[in-house]
Amino acid sequence: MSPKWANNGSMAEPLILRQGGSGKFVFLCDHASNHIPAELRNLDLLPTQLLRHIAWDIGAADVTACLSEVFDAPAILCGVSRLVVDCNRQLQAPDLIPQRSDGTDIPGNHGLDGAAQADRIDRWFRPYHDAVESVLMARETARMPTIAVSIHSMTPRLAGGEPRPWRIAISSHLDRSLADPLLAALRRPCDVMVGDNEPYDLDPAVDYSIPFHAMRRGLPCVQVEFRQDEITEAAGQRNWALRFAQALSDILS
């Protein structure tokens, strides 16, 4: 299942899948899209540059859609590129609207005044997080148990060229009640290296989505990174989504 973006003029709106889904999981995909609204003129980048990781988490949207289908679970996918505004950054973060990403200059993000930055936050950051809140608040009202899972993808190599050995990685903070059994389930086949807070941990001082929506509520939560070369194509996306779904099912049982 490939997500279809709901574009409203120049505004790429967040996409909610299975808003009333009965499953226990709620999936978030902060970097699902590489869409740049037309009036931003691709931020003066080449179209080929927008296909890179700097613009989105390659493959993450389709993995998220598959997980939503498997579990009959709500999924909220951001509809705008992280180069417009990074919806998984604190509002005061220097890379909320990045001027440079992975060695690439972002000309269209230079020289923005406070009003221009606030406009991007109001038009694209807040609608995504309002969508997440609408799903979670409805589940609270219905007294539905919820586990929040944030779906990301990572590049196969570090910026300096060193290969990343982890084909999937789990990021967590102080509460390990979900991360530890999930890591154990993913490692049980003993056929891949699984990262534990590497290459990234879950840092409430840096990350926004899981800390604000899940940790603030005391919900069980975790963040997962799939290596992009594993989920570039449809077959890999489904295979890894199903493998991760099996691990999630294991911890539920």
Secondary structure, 3 states (H helix, E strand, C coil): CCCCCCEECCEECCEEECCCCCCCEEEEECCCCCCCCHHHHHHHCCHHHHHCCCCCCCCHHHHHHHHHHHHCCCEEECCCCCCCCCCCCCCCCCCCCCCEECCEECHHHCCCCHHHHHHHHHHHHHHHHHHHHHHHHHHHHCCCCCEEEEEEEECCECCCCCECCCCEEEECCCCCCCHHHHHHHHHCCCCCCEEECCCCCCCCCCCCHHHHHCHHHCCCEEEEEEEHHHCCCHHHHHHHHHHHHHHHHHHHC
